[in-house]
Amino acid sequence: MTPRERVTLRAVAEDPQDSVMRFAWDADVGTLEEDAKDTATTSEIVWTAPPCLEPGDDASFTLTVSNALDLAVIARFSATGLPPCPTWTQVSAMSRGRAGATATLLASGKVLVAGGREGASGTASLATVELYDPETGLWAATGSLAAARTLHTATLLPSGKVLVAGGANGTTVLASAELYDPVAGTWTSAGNLTAARAYATATPLPSGKVLVAGGSDLDIKATLATAQLYDPATNTWTATGNMLGGRSVHAAVLLASGKVLVVGGLGNSGVLYPTELYDPATGTWTATGTLSSYRVAVEATLLHTGSVLVTSDNSAQAELYDPATGLWSRTARMVTGSQFHRATLLPSGQVLVTGGQAVNGDAPLARAEIYDPPTGTWAATTPLRRARIFHTATLLPSGKVLVTGGDNGTTPLSVAEVFSMP
């Protein structure tokens, strides 16, 4: 069998006294249709295979055939070929719960988790920083940020250092930026943005510079159209062209062409459908295709094909951007619509989506699902061990995915878990 394959199971039985046969089907996994097609001597039923087998499960069947005297015979058989299910493994917890943090994969293979917010209400910003070592599955403290912050950006530079910019400290939105040196384990100043901002995007460019675009205050009422470039060679910021409109809680993706696609989010007048492109060669922005659905707290993933997959909102409708035409098209609907989830490109080219919530105020989700670009379809996979929003998801060198922190709806989480494909 293959995952989710539908097959018709057929049985034939005869009784020496020509009694009418009664058939009862049972399957350990998958789905049997409720109504079998029975005659006096035959039975047919449709079984749908599961996508995978959980540890200890077997795709086995039991058929019980009985006659008018209630004499019965039992036949057992099984299906082969179904893969084992992906697994989530809980690893050691961080030293404290944190939501709205950033996670950056370092050149060493370790993961740097910086800042975030903690406390019962999740409003106390953090300056503490931790390192996860995939080899040991353990966390270790490293140098603290100069300013506690959450809802900031974090970008790995060609030098191996990490640039953190903006965000918020409590109710104060920040303009400051800092650099982390993984060799020394310390932070130094990286200057200031021209305007304080949270919910911005930071995109590393082929030149080695970093484009920081948009953002807003904490209430997402005063959105920014301004964009700036950070130059690691001089440790300075310079203004570049403004976006066509203010935008916050959006996503940005570096395309194969070297241009940056900005999509979704909120503007001063509400949700945004238009998308735009930044050209590093000219420092200008131009309009490109328009989304069919609004996207807030959007996730945008560059696929191996060069297209961009966008997911977000409770409609569950996913869309694809074609850089060659500048147009958006709908792909299959997600299994579960949500916002504030995380999307991670897997080595297979598939995209793993984790967590989120249906709408603001709803309980966080433990759901996980996978998008398969060749077929354009979504499929549910093994759910997270803990429901969460505002978490991080980082692809490790091993191909596994580390999910950290987030919020369970009332309290920031310290627990972390790792996703493994079979």
Backbone hydrogen bonds in HBPLUS format (Angstrom, degrees):
<---DONOR---> <-ACCEPTOR-->    atom                        ^
c    i                          cat <-CA-CA->   ^        H-A-AA   ^      H-
h    n   atom  resd res      DA  || num        DHA   H-A  angle D-A-AA Bond
n    s   type  num  typ     dist DA aas  dist angle  dist       angle   num
A0005-GLU N   A0002-THR O   3.04 MM   3  5.46 155.5  2.10 140.8 138.0     1
A0004-ARG N   A0050-PRO O   3.37 MM  46  5.19 154.8  2.44 108.3 109.8     2
A0049-ALA N   A0005-GLU O   2.84 MM  44  5.30 171.6  1.85 154.9 156.0     3
A0007-VAL N   A0047-TRP O   2.95 MM  40  5.50 161.6  1.98 155.4 161.2     4
A0047-TRP N   A0007-VAL O   2.88 MM  40  5.50 167.7  1.90 163.5 165.5     5
A0009-LEU N   A0045-ILE O   2.78 MM  36  5.36 163.9  1.81 170.6 165.1     6
A0045-ILE N   A0009-LEU O   2.98 MM  36  5.36 151.7  2.06 147.4 156.3     7
A0011-ALA N   A0043-SER O   2.88 MM  32  5.25 158.5  1.92 152.8 159.6     8
A0043-SER N   A0011-ALA O   3.00 MM  32  5.25 143.6  2.13 143.5 147.2     9
A0013-ALA N   A0041-THR O   2.83 MM  28  5.18 164.0  1.85 151.9 156.7    10
A0018-ASP N   A0015-ASP O   2.78 MM   3  4.99 161.7  1.81 120.2 122.2    11
A0021-MET N   A0040-ALA O   2.89 MM  19  5.36 167.4  1.90 140.6 143.2    12
A0022-ARG N   A0066-SER O   2.81 MM  44  5.18 151.6  1.89 154.7 161.1    13
A0066-SER N   A0022-ARG O   2.93 MM  44  5.18 157.2  1.98 143.7 151.2    14
A0024-ALA N   A0064-THR O   2.90 MM  40  5.11 141.9  2.05 144.7 155.2    15
A0064-THR N   A0024-ALA O   2.94 MM  40  5.11 168.3  1.95 148.5 151.7    16
A0026-ASP N   A0062-THR O   2.90 MM  36  5.13 128.2  2.18 149.7 160.4    17
A0062-THR N   A0026-ASP O   2.87 MM  36  5.13 158.3  1.91 146.9 150.5    18
A0028-ASP N   A0060-SER O   3.00 MM  32  5.66 168.0  2.01 166.1 167.9    19
A0031-THR N   A0048-THR O   2.99 MM  17  5.12 156.5  2.05 141.0 148.6    20
A0048-THR N   A0031-THR O   2.82 MM  17  5.12 158.9  1.86 145.5 152.5    21
A0033-GLU N   A0046-VAL O   2.99 MM  13  5.68 162.0  2.02 166.3 171.6    22
A0037-LYS N   A0044-GLU O   2.78 MM   7  5.05 161.5  1.81 153.3 157.0    23
A0044-GLU N   A0037-LYS O   2.94 MM   7  5.05 140.7  2.10 125.0 137.5    24
A0039-THR N   A0042-THR O   2.87 MM   3  5.11 160.4  1.91 143.7 144.4    25
A0053-LEU N   A0083-PRO O   2.82 MM  30  6.18 147.5  1.93 145.2 155.6    26
A0085-CYS N   A0053-LEU O   2.82 MM  32  5.20 151.7  1.90 133.7 129.3    27
A0057-ASP N   A0054-GLU O   2.94 MM   3  5.45 163.6  1.97 139.2 142.2    28
A0060-SER N   A0058-ASP O   2.88 MM   2  5.51 130.4  2.13 107.0  91.8    29
A0079-ALA N   A0059-ALA O   2.77 MM  20  5.40 158.3  1.81 159.9 167.5    30
A0061-PHE N   A0077-PHE O   2.77 MM  16  5.44 163.1  1.79 169.5 166.5    31
A0077-PHE N   A0061-PHE O   3.26 MM  16  5.44 155.0  2.33 133.7 140.1    32
A0063-LEU N   A0075-ALA O   2.85 MM  12  5.16 165.6  1.87 157.9 161.7    33
A0075-ALA N   A0063-LEU O   2.85 MM  12  5.16 165.3  1.88 151.3 156.2    34
A0065-VAL N   A0073-VAL O   2.94 MM   8  5.42 173.3  1.95 165.2 166.8    35
A0073-VAL N   A0065-VAL O   2.87 MM   8  5.42 149.3  1.97 150.2 160.2    36
A0067-ASN N   A0071-LEU O   3.01 MM   4  5.66 145.4  2.14 148.1 158.5    37
A0070-ASP N   A0067-ASN O   2.99 MM   3  5.24 159.9  2.03 117.4 119.4    38
A0087-THR N   A0420-SER O   3.00 MM 333  5.35 154.3  2.06 146.9 153.9    39
A0420-SER N   A0087-THR O   2.89 MM 333  5.35 155.7  1.95 155.8 162.3    40
A0089-THR N   A0418-VAL O   2.87 MM 329  5.16 158.1  1.92 141.9 148.5    41
A0418-VAL N   A0089-THR O   2.83 MM 329  5.16 156.8  1.88 138.0 144.7    42
A0091-VAL N   A0416-ALA O   3.12 MM 325  5.74 161.9  2.15 131.0 136.7    43
A0094-MET N   A0414-SER O   2.92 MM 320  5.00 166.0  1.94 145.6 142.0    44
A0098-ARG N   A0413-LEU O   2.98 MM 315  5.75 153.4  2.05 135.0 127.3    45
A0406-GLY N   A0098-ARG O   2.97 MM 308  6.10 159.9  2.01 140.9 142.3    46
A0099-ALA N   A0117-ARG O   2.99 MM  18  5.28 152.2  2.07 140.2 148.6    47
A0117-ARG N   A0099-ALA O   2.76 MM  18  5.28 138.6  1.93 140.9 154.8    48
A0100-GLY N   A0390-PHE O   3.08 MM 290  5.15 172.0  2.08 141.5 144.1    49
A0151-LEU N   A0100-GLY O   3.20 MM  51  5.36 166.1  2.22 143.6 147.8    50
A0102-THR N   A0114-ALA O   3.22 MM  12  5.47 157.2  2.27 144.4 151.3    51
A0114-ALA N   A0102-THR O   2.99 MM  12  5.47 149.5  2.08 144.6 154.2    52
A0104-THR N   A0112-LEU O   2.89 MM   8  5.08 151.6  1.97 134.7 143.9    53
A0112-LEU N   A0104-THR O   2.82 MM   8  5.08 166.9  1.84 150.1 149.3    54
A0106-LEU N   A0110-LYS O   2.83 MM   4  5.48 172.6  1.83 170.5 172.5    55
A0109-GLY N   A0106-LEU O   2.97 MM   3  5.40 161.6  2.00 114.0 120.1    56
A0111-VAL N   A0132-TYR O   3.00 MM  21  5.02 155.6  2.06 137.4 145.3    57
A0132-TYR N   A0111-VAL O   2.86 MM  21  5.02 157.7  1.91 140.5 148.0    58
A0113-VAL N   A0130-GLU O   2.89 MM  17  5.31 172.3  1.89 162.8 165.0    59
A0130-GLU N   A0113-VAL O   2.94 MM  17  5.31 164.0  1.96 153.4 158.1    60
A0115-GLY N   A0128-THR O   3.22 MM  13  5.81 149.9  2.31 153.3 162.1    61
A0116-GLY N   A0149-ARG O   2.89 MM  33  6.11 157.5  1.94 144.7 149.6    62
A0126-LEU N   A0116-GLY O   2.85 MM  10  5.48 146.8  1.96 157.7 153.2    63
A0118-GLU N   A0124-ALA O   2.87 MM   6  5.35 154.7  1.94 142.3 148.5    64
A0124-ALA N   A0118-GLU O   3.37 MM   6  5.35 154.2  2.44 151.2 146.1    65
A0122-GLY N   A0119-GLY O   2.96 MM   3  4.74 140.4  2.12  94.7 107.2    66
A0149-ARG N   A0126-LEU O   3.00 MM  23  5.82 149.7  2.09 144.2 134.6    67
A0145-LEU N   A0127-ALA O   2.82 MM  18  4.84 160.4  1.86 152.0 148.4    68
A0142-THR N   A0129-VAL O   3.22 MM  13  5.77 157.6  2.27 143.6 140.2    69
A0131-LEU N   A0140-ALA O   2.79 MM   9  5.22 159.0  1.83 152.6 160.0    70
A0140-ALA N   A0131-LEU O   2.88 MM   9  5.22 141.9  2.03 140.5 152.5    71
A0133-ASP N   A0138-LEU O   2.98 MM   5  5.66 166.4  2.00 164.5 168.6    72
A0136-THR N   A0133-ASP O   3.16 MM   3  5.66 134.2  2.38 111.7 121.7    73
A0137-GLY N   A0133-ASP O   2.70 MM   4  5.57 146.3  1.81 158.8 170.2    74
A0143-GLY N   A0185-GLY O   3.07 MM  42  5.44 132.6  2.30 137.2 148.3    75
A0150-THR N   A0168-ALA O   2.88 MM  18  5.33 135.8  2.08 136.8 150.5    76
A0168-ALA N   A0150-THR O   2.80 MM  18  5.33 142.6  1.93 145.8 158.0    77
A0199-TYR N   A0151-LEU O   3.33 MM  48  5.73 156.3  2.39 145.3 152.1    78
A0153-THR N   A0165-ALA O   3.10 MM  12  5.40 161.1  2.14 150.0 155.9    79
A0165-ALA N   A0153-THR O   3.13 MM  12  5.40 150.0  2.23 132.6 140.4    80
A0155-THR N   A0163-LEU O   2.84 MM   8  5.10 149.1  1.94 139.3 149.7    81
A0163-LEU N   A0155-THR O   2.82 MM   8  5.10 162.9  1.85 152.3 152.5    82
A0157-LEU N   A0161-LYS O   2.82 MM   4  5.42 178.6  1.82 166.8 166.3    83
A0160-GLY N   A0157-LEU O   2.87 MM   3  5.40 163.6  1.90 120.9 126.6    84
A0162-VAL N   A0180-TYR O   3.09 MM  18  4.99 152.4  2.17 131.9 140.4    85
A0180-TYR N   A0162-VAL O   2.82 MM  18  4.99 156.2  1.88 141.4 149.6    86
A0164-VAL N   A0178-GLU O   2.86 MM  14  5.22 171.1  1.86 159.0 161.9    87
A0178-GLU N   A0164-VAL O   2.79 MM  14  5.22 155.8  1.84 149.8 157.8    88
A0166-GLY N   A0176-SER O   3.04 MM  10  5.72 149.1  2.14 152.8 162.3    89
A0167-GLY N   A0197-ARG O   2.81 MM  30  5.95 164.0  1.84 147.6 148.5    90
A0174-LEU N   A0167-GLY O   2.80 MM   7  5.45 173.4  1.80 146.1 146.9    91
A0169-ASN N   A0172-THR O   2.73 MM   3  5.18 160.4  1.77 157.6 160.2    92
A0172-THR N   A0169-ASN O   3.07 MM   3  5.18 163.2  2.09 126.8 125.3    93
A0197-ARG N   A0174-LEU O   3.04 MM  23  6.04 150.4  2.13 149.7 140.5    94
A0193-LEU N   A0175-ALA O   2.73 MM  18  4.95 170.3  1.74 150.6 149.9    95
A0177-ALA N   A0191-GLY O   2.97 MM  14  5.65 136.1  2.17 175.3 162.1    96
A0190-ALA N   A0177-ALA O   2.90 MM  13  4.95 159.2  1.94 129.5 122.9    97
A0179-LEU N   A0188-THR O   2.75 MM   9  5.22 160.1  1.79 155.3 161.7    98
A0188-THR N   A0179-LEU O   2.88 MM   9  5.22 146.6  2.00 140.2 151.2    99
A0181-ASP N   A0186-THR O   2.91 MM   5  5.60 165.5  1.94 165.6 170.1   100
A0185-GLY N   A0181-ASP O   2.61 MM   4  5.49 141.9  1.75 154.0 167.6   101
A0198-ALA N   A0216-SER O   2.94 MM  18  5.44 160.9  1.98 149.6 156.0   102
A0216-SER N   A0198-ALA O   2.85 MM  18  5.44 148.5  1.94 146.8 157.1   103
A0249-VAL N   A0199-TYR O   3.31 MM  50  5.07 155.6  2.37 133.3 139.9   104
A0201-THR N   A0213-ALA O   3.22 MM  12  5.52 159.6  2.26 148.4 154.6   105
A0213-ALA N   A0201-THR O   3.01 MM  12  5.52 150.9  2.09 144.8 154.1   106
A0203-THR N   A0211-LEU O   2.82 MM   8  5.08 156.4  1.88 139.9 147.3   107
A0211-LEU N   A0203-THR O   2.88 MM   8  5.08 169.2  1.89 146.8 145.3   108
A0205-LEU N   A0209-LYS O   2.81 MM   4  5.45 175.7  1.81 166.3 165.0   109
A0208-GLY N   A0205-LEU O   2.93 MM   3  5.47 164.5  1.95 120.8 126.0   110
A0210-VAL N   A0230-TYR O   3.04 MM  20  5.04 150.4  2.13 134.8 143.9   111
A0230-TYR N   A0210-VAL O   2.85 MM  20  5.04 156.6  1.90 141.4 149.4   112
A0212-VAL N   A0228-GLN O   2.90 MM  16  5.33 167.0  1.92 156.3 160.6   113
A0228-GLN N   A0212-VAL O   2.90 MM  16  5.33 157.3  1.95 150.7 158.2   114
A0214-GLY N   A0226-THR O   3.12 MM  12  5.82 154.5  2.19 158.1 165.9   115
A0215-GLY N   A0247-ARG O   2.83 MM  32  6.12 165.9  1.85 154.6 158.8   116
A0224-LEU N   A0215-GLY O   2.86 MM   9  5.52 153.7  1.93 160.7 158.7   117
A0220-ILE N   A0217-ASP O   3.16 MM   3  5.28 159.3  2.21 106.5 112.8   118
A0247-ARG N   A0224-LEU O   3.10 MM  23  5.96 154.6  2.17 133.7 129.1   119
A0243-MET N   A0225-ALA O   2.74 MM  18  4.91 163.8  1.77 156.3 152.0   120
A0240-THR N   A0227-ALA O   3.14 MM  13  5.71 164.5  2.16 141.8 137.9   121
A0229-LEU N   A0238-THR O   2.81 MM   9  5.34 163.6  1.84 158.6 164.3   122
A0238-THR N   A0229-LEU O   2.95 MM   9  5.34 150.1  2.04 144.7 154.4   123
A0231-ASP N   A0236-THR O   2.93 MM   5  5.57 166.3  1.95 165.1 169.8   124
A0234-THR N   A0231-ASP O   3.20 MM   3  5.70 139.5  2.37 111.6 120.6   125
A0235-ASN N   A0231-ASP O   2.75 MM   4  5.60 128.7  2.01 149.9 166.2   126
A0241-GLY N   A0283-GLY O   3.06 MM  42  5.40 131.2  2.30 138.5 151.1   127
A0248-SER N   A0266-LEU O   2.91 MM  18  5.28 136.0  2.11 139.9 153.6   128
A0266-LEU N   A0248-SER O   2.81 MM  18  5.28 157.0  1.86 149.6 157.2   129
A0297-ALA N   A0249-VAL O   3.22 MM  48  5.03 135.8  2.43 141.4 146.6   130
A0251-ALA N   A0263-VAL O   3.03 MM  12  5.45 153.6  2.10 155.5 163.1   131
A0263-VAL N   A0251-ALA O   2.96 MM  12  5.45 161.9  1.99 152.6 157.5   132
A0253-VAL N   A0261-LEU O   2.86 MM   8  5.19 151.4  1.94 144.4 154.0   133
A0261-LEU N   A0253-VAL O   2.83 MM   8  5.19 160.3  1.86 158.0 156.4   134
A0255-LEU N   A0259-LYS O   2.84 MM   4  5.53 169.9  1.85 168.9 172.0   135
A0258-GLY N   A0255-LEU O   3.00 MM   3  5.45 162.5  2.03 114.6 120.3   136
A0260-VAL N   A0278-TYR O   2.99 MM  18  4.97 156.8  2.04 137.5 145.1   137
A0278-TYR N   A0260-VAL O   2.82 MM  18  4.97 154.6  1.88 139.8 148.6   138
A0262-VAL N   A0276-GLU O   2.90 MM  14  5.45 167.7  1.91 164.9 166.9   139
A0276-GLU N   A0262-VAL O   3.18 MM  14  5.45 160.1  2.22 147.2 153.3   140
A0265-GLY N   A0295-ARG O   2.55 MM  30  5.79 164.5  1.57 163.5 169.5   141
A0272-LEU N   A0265-GLY O   3.22 MM   7  5.93 147.9  2.33 161.6 154.1   142
A0267-GLY N   A0270-GLY O   2.73 MM   3  5.13 175.0  1.73 151.4 153.3   143
A0270-GLY N   A0267-GLY O   3.08 MM   3  5.13 164.9  2.11 106.7 111.3   144
A0291-LEU N   A0273-TYR O   2.89 MM  18  4.98 168.3  1.90 142.1 138.1   145
A0275-THR N   A0289-GLY O   3.24 MM  14  5.97 132.8  2.48 146.1 155.6   146
A0288-THR N   A0275-THR O   2.97 MM  13  5.58 161.4  2.01 145.7 140.4   147
A0277-LEU N   A0286-THR O   2.81 MM   9  5.32 160.9  1.84 156.6 163.0   148
A0286-THR N   A0277-LEU O   2.90 MM   9  5.32 149.4  1.99 144.0 154.1   149
A0279-ASP N   A0284-THR O   2.97 MM   5  5.66 162.6  2.00 163.1 168.5   150
A0282-THR N   A0279-ASP O   3.15 MM   3  5.66 137.3  2.34 113.0 122.4   151
A0283-GLY N   A0279-ASP O   2.70 MM   4  5.56 143.0  1.83 158.4 170.9   152
A0289-GLY N   A0326-GLY O   2.97 MM  37  5.40 124.4  2.28 140.2 156.2   153
A0299-GLU N   A0311-THR O   3.07 MM  12  5.44 165.2  2.09 163.9 167.1   154
A0311-THR N   A0299-GLU O   2.99 MM  12  5.44 160.7  2.03 155.8 162.0   155
A0301-THR N   A0309-LEU O   2.84 MM   8  5.13 159.3  1.89 146.5 153.5   156
A0309-LEU N   A0301-THR O   2.86 MM   8  5.13 161.8  1.89 151.8 150.6   157
A0303-LEU N   A0307-SER O   2.83 MM   4  5.52 167.7  1.84 165.0 168.7   158
A0306-GLY N   A0303-LEU O   3.00 MM   3  5.41 160.4  2.04 112.5 118.8   159
A0308-VAL N   A0321-TYR O   3.10 MM  13  4.98 153.1  2.18 133.1 141.2   160
A0321-TYR N   A0308-VAL O   2.85 MM  13  4.98 152.1  1.93 137.8 147.3   161
A0310-VAL N   A0319-GLU O   2.89 MM   9  5.33 165.3  1.91 158.7 161.1   162
A0319-GLU N   A0310-VAL O   3.18 MM   9  5.33 161.3  2.21 145.5 151.2   163
A0334-MET N   A0316-ALA O   2.64 MM  18  4.90 166.9  1.66 155.1 154.6   164
A0331-THR N   A0318-ALA O   3.10 MM  13  5.68 173.1  2.11 136.1 136.7   165
A0320-LEU N   A0329-SER O   2.76 MM   9  5.32 162.7  1.79 159.7 165.8   166
A0329-SER N   A0320-LEU O   2.89 MM   9  5.32 149.2  1.99 146.0 156.2   167
A0322-ASP N   A0327-LEU O   2.99 MM   5  5.64 165.1  2.01 162.2 166.5   168
A0325-THR N   A0322-ASP O   3.18 MM   3  5.65 133.8  2.40 110.8 120.9   169
A0326-GLY N   A0322-ASP O   2.70 MM   4  5.56 146.5  1.81 159.9 171.5   170
A0339-GLN N   A0357-GLN O   2.79 MM  18  5.55 153.1  1.86 152.1 156.9   171
A0357-GLN N   A0339-GLN O   2.98 MM  18  5.55 147.9  2.08 148.9 159.1   172
A0342-ARG N   A0354-THR O   3.05 MM  12  5.36 155.3  2.11 146.3 154.1   173
A0354-THR N   A0342-ARG O   2.89 MM  12  5.36 152.9  1.96 148.3 157.4   174
A0344-THR N   A0352-LEU O   2.79 MM   8  5.09 153.4  1.86 143.0 152.2   175
A0352-LEU N   A0344-THR O   2.83 MM   8  5.09 164.3  1.85 152.6 150.9   176
A0346-LEU N   A0350-GLN O   2.79 MM   4  5.39 174.0  1.79 163.6 165.0   177
A0349-GLY N   A0346-LEU O   2.90 MM   3  5.43 164.4  1.93 120.4 125.7   178
A0351-VAL N   A0371-TYR O   3.07 MM  20  5.05 155.0  2.13 136.2 144.0   179
A0371-TYR N   A0351-VAL O   2.85 MM  20  5.05 157.7  1.90 142.4 149.6   180
A0353-VAL N   A0369-GLU O   2.88 MM  16  5.39 170.8  1.89 165.9 168.6   181
A0369-GLU N   A0353-VAL O   3.04 MM  16  5.39 153.5  2.11 145.8 153.9   182
A0355-GLY N   A0367-ARG O   3.04 MM  12  5.50 146.3  2.16 166.4 163.8   183
A0356-GLY N   A0388-ARG O   3.01 MM  32  6.32 160.6  2.05 149.8 154.8   184
A0365-LEU N   A0356-GLY O   2.78 MM   9  5.52 146.4  1.90 163.9 167.2   185
A0362-ASP N   A0359-VAL O   2.96 MM   3  5.62 164.4  1.98 142.0 145.7   186
A0388-ARG N   A0365-LEU O   3.23 MM  23  6.01 152.2  2.31 137.8 130.1   187
A0384-LEU N   A0366-ALA O   2.69 MM  18  4.85 151.2  1.77 165.4 159.2   188
A0381-THR N   A0368-ALA O   2.94 MM  13  5.58 170.1  1.95 143.2 140.3   189
A0370-ILE N   A0379-ALA O   2.87 MM   9  5.43 161.7  1.90 151.3 154.7   190
A0379-ALA N   A0370-ILE O   3.00 MM   9  5.43 142.5  2.14 140.8 152.5   191
A0372-ASP N   A0377-THR O   2.90 MM   5  5.53 163.3  1.93 162.8 168.5   192
A0376-GLY N   A0372-ASP O   2.74 MM   4  5.59 131.4  1.97 150.3 165.1   193
A0389-ILE N   A0407-ASP O   3.02 MM  18  5.22 141.6  2.18 134.2 145.9   194
A0407-ASP N   A0389-ILE O   2.69 MM  18  5.22 140.5  1.84 143.4 155.5   195
A0392-THR N   A0404-THR O   3.13 MM  12  5.35 158.4  2.18 147.0 152.8   196
A0404-THR N   A0392-THR O   3.09 MM  12  5.35 149.9  2.18 132.0 140.9   197
A0394-THR N   A0402-LEU O   2.84 MM   8  5.10 158.1  1.89 142.2 149.4   198
A0402-LEU N   A0394-THR O   2.83 MM   8  5.10 161.6  1.87 151.9 150.3   199
A0396-LEU N   A0400-LYS O   2.77 MM   4  5.38 174.4  1.77 162.5 164.0   200
A0399-GLY N   A0396-LEU O   2.91 MM   3  5.43 166.0  1.93 121.7 126.5   201
A0401-VAL N   A0419-PHE O   3.06 MM  18  4.94 153.6  2.13 132.6 140.6   202
A0419-PHE N   A0401-VAL O   2.78 MM  18  4.94 160.4  1.81 143.9 149.6   203
A0403-VAL N   A0417-GLU O   2.85 MM  14  5.40 176.2  1.85 172.7 173.9   204
A0417-GLU N   A0403-VAL O   2.98 MM  14  5.40 157.5  2.03 151.2 158.5   205
A0413-LEU N   A0406-GLY O   2.76 MM   7  5.47 158.2  1.80 149.0 151.2   206
A0408-ASN N   A0411-THR O   3.20 MM   3  5.78 167.7  2.22 142.4 142.7   207
